[in-house]
Amino acid sequence: MQDTYPKSASHTEVVTLNIPFQENYPDTSGAKRVVVCQFNDDRTAAQMASIGEGTTEGAPRRFVVRQDLTQVLPRILGGYLHQTGFNVVYDEKLMDAGGDAVREVLKRNKADYLIAGNLQELMCRARMDVGRQGLVMVKSRLDVYNNEGRLRGYYNASDMKGEPLGEKADDPAELSTFVETSIRDMFARAFEDDGFVRWLDLNPDTVQELMKAKPVPSEEAVPSGETKTEPVPATPEPKKAMTEEEKRLEMEKDLENAVKEPPAPKTP
């Protein structure tokens, strides 16, 4: 169930979002095992307390997430690892990236690979304007280690979406789906990267076929009577020549300009 606090003309309305995920996956006999560690959180204290803000009639809004995102993201990533043929297990944060520490975690979980991550940014905004524009940005870094505790490489994962939400901007369940979709697309894009795939000793062509076969499930309990909205495909880039950073800056500029624009006069 989604939580909201009562609206107030003088107090900020706190809207709690819920990001669904599947806790565990059954093991497949003979499959290699990946241990995914709880992510380190590189965000500031303010960013941890609130992932963004919006406005609604009567009060400003502040968005928070019910769960610990440093535990949610590894489990969403685990769904993609399971889909590409791995057995998946989770462990605590990797506090020391040295070889001995990594090998200890690998040994404890009888794993062939270890992935440690850093949550660098997760932001959601929604505003009162024509179309109720929403913006979500998420960034993580994924470090992949082999069974000898050696770093294979690190992958900078990110996703950004901007779209008119309309009435969905007032629905915590829809906002949750908006954020969840961006997180899932961020990880799905990692499995489209040949380097990331080869660090796990996978064949890129085989991975692409497996990714098309079925969607990664998000099976955390959905409140009775409600229907889980399936993630939508990632929004295609409007201009192929634009880099991700250029798109990000352009979208943030559009958002800032829209916030400064006075509301349209109401017709009698």
C-alpha positions as CSV (number, residue, x, y, z in Angstrom):
1,M,0.0,0.0,0.0
2,Q,1.3,3.5,-0.9
3,D,1.6,6.0,1.9
4,T,0.9,9.8,1.8
5,Y,0.5,12.3,4.5
6,P,-2.5,14.7,4.5
7,K,-2.2,17.7,2.3
8,S,-1.5,21.0,4.0
9,A,-1.3,24.5,2.7
10,S,1.7,25.2,4.9
11,H,3.4,21.8,5.2
12,T,5.1,19.6,2.6
13,E,3.3,16.5,1.6
14,V,5.5,13.4,1.9
15,V,4.8,10.8,-0.7
16,T,6.3,7.4,-0.2
17,L,7.2,5.3,-3.2
18,N,7.6,1.5,-3.3
19,I,10.0,-0.1,-5.7
20,P,9.1,-3.8,-6.3
21,F,11.6,-6.6,-6.7
22,Q,11.9,-10.3,-6.3
23,E,13.9,-11.3,-3.2
24,N,15.4,-14.6,-4.3
25,Y,15.6,-17.0,-7.3
26,P,15.8,-20.8,-7.4
27,D,19.2,-22.3,-8.1
28,T,19.8,-24.1,-11.4
29,S,22.0,-27.2,-11.1
30,G,25.4,-26.7,-12.6
31,A,25.1,-22.9,-13.2
32,K,27.8,-20.5,-12.1
33,R,27.1,-18.4,-9.1
34,V,27.3,-14.6,-8.7
35,V,27.3,-12.9,-5.3
36,V,25.9,-9.3,-5.5
37,C,26.9,-7.1,-2.5
38,Q,24.7,-4.4,-1.0
39,F,25.6,-1.2,-2.7
40,N,27.6,1.6,-1.1
41,D,25.7,4.9,-1.1
42,D,27.6,7.8,-2.6
43,R,24.7,10.3,-2.2
44,T,24.6,13.1,0.3
45,A,22.5,12.9,3.5
46,A,19.8,15.1,1.9
47,Q,19.6,12.9,-1.2
48,M,19.3,9.8,1.0
49,A,16.4,11.5,2.9
50,S,14.5,12.5,-0.2
51,I,14.8,11.5,-3.9
52,G,13.1,14.6,-5.2
53,E,10.2,16.9,-5.1
54,G,7.1,18.0,-7.0
55,T,4.1,20.2,-6.6
56,T,0.4,19.6,-6.3
57,E,-2.6,21.8,-5.6
58,G,-2.4,23.0,-2.0
59,A,1.1,21.9,-1.1
60,P,4.6,21.1,-2.2
61,R,5.5,17.4,-2.3
62,R,8.6,15.5,-1.3
63,F,9.3,12.0,-2.6
64,V,10.8,9.3,-0.4
65,V,11.3,5.5,-0.9
66,R,10.0,3.0,1.5
67,Q,12.9,0.5,1.2
68,D,16.7,0.8,1.5
69,L,17.7,1.5,-2.1
70,T,21.2,0.0,-1.5
71,Q,19.5,-3.3,-1.0
72,V,16.8,-2.9,-3.6
73,L,19.1,-2.2,-6.5
74,P,21.3,-5.4,-6.1
75,R,18.1,-7.5,-6.1
76,I,16.8,-5.9,-9.3
77,L,20.2,-6.5,-10.8
78,G,20.0,-10.1,-9.6
79,G,17.0,-10.6,-11.8
80,Y,19.0,-9.9,-14.9
81,L,21.8,-12.1,-13.8
82,H,19.4,-14.9,-13.2
83,Q,17.8,-14.4,-16.6
84,T,21.2,-14.7,-18.2
85,G,21.8,-18.1,-16.6
86,F,23.5,-17.4,-13.2
87,N,22.6,-18.5,-9.7
88,V,22.5,-15.4,-7.6
89,V,23.2,-14.8,-3.9
90,Y,23.3,-11.5,-1.9
91,D,25.8,-10.3,0.7
92,E,26.6,-7.3,2.8
93,K,28.5,-4.3,1.6
94,L,32.1,-4.8,0.4
95,M,33.9,-2.4,2.7
96,D,37.4,-3.3,1.4
97,A,38.0,-3.8,-2.3
98,G,41.3,-5.6,-1.7
99,G,41.8,-9.1,-3.0
100,D,41.6,-10.8,0.4
101,A,38.3,-9.3,1.3
102,V,36.8,-10.1,-2.1
103,R,38.1,-13.7,-2.0
104,E,36.5,-14.1,1.5
105,V,33.1,-13.1,0.2
106,L,33.5,-15.4,-2.8
107,K,34.5,-18.3,-0.6
108,R,31.7,-17.7,1.9
109,N,29.1,-17.8,-0.9
110,K,30.8,-20.4,-3.0
111,A,30.6,-17.9,-5.9
112,D,32.4,-17.6,-9.2
113,Y,32.0,-13.9,-9.6
114,L,31.3,-10.9,-7.3
115,I,29.6,-7.6,-8.2
116,A,29.9,-4.6,-5.9
117,G,28.1,-1.4,-6.6
118,N,27.8,2.2,-5.7
119,L,24.5,4.1,-5.9
120,Q,25.6,7.6,-7.1
121,E,22.3,9.3,-7.9
122,L,18.5,8.7,-7.8
123,M,16.3,11.6,-8.4
124,C,12.6,12.0,-9.3
125,R,10.7,15.3,-10.0
126,A,7.2,16.1,-11.1
127,R,5.7,19.6,-11.5
128,M,2.4,21.4,-11.9
129,D,2.3,22.5,-15.5
130,V,0.7,21.5,-18.8
131,G,1.3,17.8,-19.2
132,R,2.7,17.4,-15.6
133,Q,6.2,16.8,-16.8
134,G,8.2,14.1,-14.8
135,L,11.9,13.6,-14.7
136,V,13.9,10.7,-13.3
137,M,17.6,10.1,-13.2
138,V,19.6,7.2,-11.8
139,K,23.3,6.4,-11.7
140,S,25.3,3.5,-10.4
141,R,28.8,2.0,-10.7
142,L,29.2,-1.7,-11.0
143,D,32.5,-3.4,-10.2
144,V,32.9,-7.0,-11.5
145,Y,35.4,-9.4,-9.8
146,N,36.4,-12.9,-11.0
147,N,36.7,-16.0,-8.8
148,E,40.3,-15.1,-7.9
149,G,39.2,-11.8,-6.5
150,R,40.6,-9.8,-9.3
151,L,38.8,-6.7,-10.7
152,R,37.7,-7.4,-14.2
153,G,36.4,-3.9,-14.8
154,Y,33.8,-1.3,-13.7
155,Y,30.7,-0.2,-15.5
156,N,29.1,3.2,-15.1
157,A,25.4,2.5,-15.4
158,S,22.8,5.3,-15.9
159,D,19.4,6.1,-17.2
160,M,17.3,9.3,-17.5
161,K,13.7,9.7,-18.5
162,G,11.5,12.7,-19.0
163,E,7.8,12.5,-20.0
164,P,4.5,14.1,-19.4
165,L,2.8,12.2,-16.5
166,G,-0.6,13.9,-16.6
167,E,-2.8,12.6,-13.8
168,K,-0.3,9.9,-13.0
169,A,1.8,12.6,-11.3
170,D,-0.6,12.5,-8.4
171,D,-0.6,8.7,-8.0
172,P,2.3,7.2,-5.9
173,A,1.9,3.8,-7.6
174,E,2.4,5.4,-11.0
175,L,5.4,7.4,-9.8
176,S,6.9,4.3,-8.3
177,T,6.6,2.6,-11.7
178,F,8.2,5.6,-13.3
179,V,11.2,5.3,-11.1
180,E,11.3,1.5,-11.2
181,T,11.3,1.5,-15.0
182,S,14.4,3.7,-15.1
183,I,16.2,1.5,-12.6
184,R,15.4,-1.6,-14.7
185,D,16.4,0.0,-18.0
186,M,19.7,1.1,-16.4
187,F,20.6,-2.5,-15.6
188,A,19.2,-3.9,-18.8
189,R,21.5,-1.5,-20.7
190,A,24.5,-3.0,-18.8
191,F,23.7,-6.3,-20.4
192,E,23.8,-4.7,-23.8
193,D,27.4,-3.7,-23.2
194,D,29.9,-6.2,-24.6
195,G,32.5,-5.3,-22.0
196,F,30.3,-5.9,-19.0
197,V,29.0,-9.1,-20.5
198,R,32.5,-10.5,-21.3
199,W,33.7,-9.7,-17.7
200,L,31.1,-12.3,-16.7
201,D,32.4,-14.7,-19.4
202,L,29.2,-14.5,-21.3
203,N,28.6,-14.4,-25.1
204,P,27.0,-11.1,-26.0
205,D,24.9,-12.7,-28.8
206,T,23.6,-15.3,-26.4
207,V,22.8,-12.7,-23.7
208,Q,20.8,-10.7,-26.2
209,E,18.7,-13.7,-27.0
210,L,18.1,-14.5,-23.4
211,M,17.2,-10.9,-22.6
212,K,14.5,-11.0,-25.3
213,A,13.1,-14.3,-24.1
214,K,11.2,-13.0,-21.1
215,P,11.0,-9.9,-18.9
216,V,12.7,-9.9,-15.6
217,P,10.0,-10.3,-12.9
218,S,9.4,-7.9,-10.1
219,E,7.4,-10.1,-7.7
220,E,7.4,-8.2,-4.4
221,A,3.9,-8.4,-3.0
222,V,1.4,-6.2,-4.8
223,P,-1.5,-5.0,-2.6
224,S,-4.7,-7.0,-3.1
225,G,-6.9,-5.7,-5.8
226,E,-4.1,-3.8,-7.5
227,T,-2.4,-4.7,-10.8
228,K,1.3,-4.3,-11.3
229,T,2.1,-2.1,-14.3
230,E,4.7,-3.7,-16.6
231,P,7.8,-1.7,-17.3
232,V,7.8,0.2,-20.6
233,P,10.7,0.1,-23.1
234,A,13.4,2.7,-22.6
235,T,12.7,6.1,-24.3
236,P,14.7,6.3,-27.6
237,E,17.2,9.1,-27.9
238,P,15.7,12.0,-29.8
239,K,19.0,12.9,-31.5
240,K,21.6,10.2,-32.0
241,A,24.3,12.9,-32.1
242,M,23.6,14.0,-28.5
243,T,25.6,12.4,-25.7
244,E,24.0,11.3,-22.5
245,E,25.4,14.3,-20.7
246,E,24.1,16.7,-23.3
247,K,20.6,15.1,-23.0
248,R,20.8,15.4,-19.3
249,L,21.7,19.1,-19.3
250,E,19.0,19.9,-21.9
251,M,16.3,18.1,-19.9
252,E,17.4,19.8,-16.6
253,K,17.3,23.2,-18.4
254,D,13.8,22.6,-19.8
255,L,12.7,21.6,-16.3
256,E,14.1,24.7,-14.7
257,N,12.6,27.0,-17.3
258,A,9.2,25.3,-16.9
259,V,9.3,25.8,-13.2
260,K,10.0,29.6,-13.7
261,E,7.1,30.0,-16.2
262,P,4.0,31.6,-14.6
263,P,0.8,29.4,-14.7
264,A,-1.5,30.0,-17.6
265,P,-4.5,32.2,-16.8
266,K,-7.7,30.4,-16.2
267,T,-10.5,31.1,-18.7
268,P,-13.9,32.1,-17.2
